[in-house]
Amino acid sequence: MRILSLAVVCVLFAACSKPEAAKEPPKDRVNEESIGKAKALVKGPVPLAEVKPKLVEVLGEPTAKDGENLIWAGVDGSKCFDLKLVVSKGEASGTISGSVHKALEEPYAKCLKLAGK
């Protein structure tokens, strides 16, 4: 009788408990969509002090630096995305962006390094 009671409790508990939803890994803030938004913020020469806070709001803090240039990089699915803000003498003059699929091992590894991964 005790074993039967225990079995009934186990079955009821299993039936009432909700399975956990499969969680997707968190997306990096730097992805195809956010790079598009960021590029729209940089129109011609603009003071870095004016545009950087806007870019940080969209992309987070830069993940790397190349001289005066600021770089943001991140992974979304099987692609790594990067955006370089071209800076000279305190002015941002434009952006260079790209993406690379993980099948291209060497460029993908370089992008991951920029993303801090």
Solvent accessible surface area in square Angstrom, and as a share of the most:
residue,aa,sasa,rsa
1,M,190,0.85
2,R,211,0.77
3,I,147,0.75
4,L,115,0.57
5,S,55,0.36
6,L,114,0.57
7,A,47,0.37
8,V,73,0.42
9,V,91,0.52
10,C,74,0.44
11,V,101,0.58
12,L,105,0.52
13,F,149,0.62
14,A,70,0.54
15,A,82,0.64
16,C,104,0.62
17,S,55,0.36
18,K,184,0.78
19,P,128,0.81
20,E,152,0.68
21,A,85,0.66
22,A,104,0.81
23,K,172,0.73
24,E,155,0.70
25,P,115,0.72
26,P,127,0.80
27,K,133,0.57
28,D,34,0.18
29,R,132,0.48
30,V,4,0.03
31,N,19,0.10
32,E,124,0.56
33,E,116,0.52
34,S,11,0.07
35,I,13,0.06
36,G,41,0.39
37,K,111,0.47
38,A,0,0.00
39,K,89,0.38
40,A,58,0.45
41,L,66,0.33
42,V,13,0.08
43,K,151,0.64
44,G,35,0.33
45,P,101,0.64
46,V,18,0.10
47,P,65,0.41
48,L,38,0.19
49,A,91,0.70
50,E,88,0.40
51,V,3,0.01
52,K,66,0.28
53,P,80,0.51
54,K,95,0.40
55,L,0,0.00
56,V,34,0.20
57,E,135,0.61
58,V,39,0.23
59,L,5,0.03
60,G,9,0.09
61,E,117,0.52
62,P,35,0.22
63,T,59,0.34
64,A,28,0.22
65,K,137,0.58
66,D,69,0.36
67,G,65,0.62
68,E,90,0.40
69,N,30,0.16
70,L,14,0.07
71,I,10,0.05
72,W,0,0.00
73,A,5,0.04
74,G,0,0.00
75,V,30,0.17
76,D,38,0.20
77,G,70,0.67
78,S,41,0.27
79,K,83,0.35
80,C,0,0.00
81,F,14,0.06
82,D,36,0.19
83,L,0,0.00
84,K,51,0.22
85,L,0,0.00
86,V,45,0.26
87,V,10,0.06
88,S,61,0.39
89,K,182,0.77
90,G,39,0.37
91,E,79,0.35
92,A,0,0.00
93,S,60,0.39
94,G,19,0.18
95,T,35,0.20
96,I,107,0.54
97,S,43,0.27
98,G,32,0.30
99,S,60,0.39
100,V,21,0.12
101,H,76,0.34
102,K,110,0.47
103,A,76,0.59
104,L,104,0.52
105,E,138,0.62
106,E,118,0.53
107,P,64,0.40
108,Y,29,0.11
109,A,56,0.44
110,K,125,0.53
111,C,5,0.03
112,L,45,0.22
113,K,163,0.69
114,L,57,0.28
115,A,14,0.11
116,G,68,0.65
117,K,134,0.57
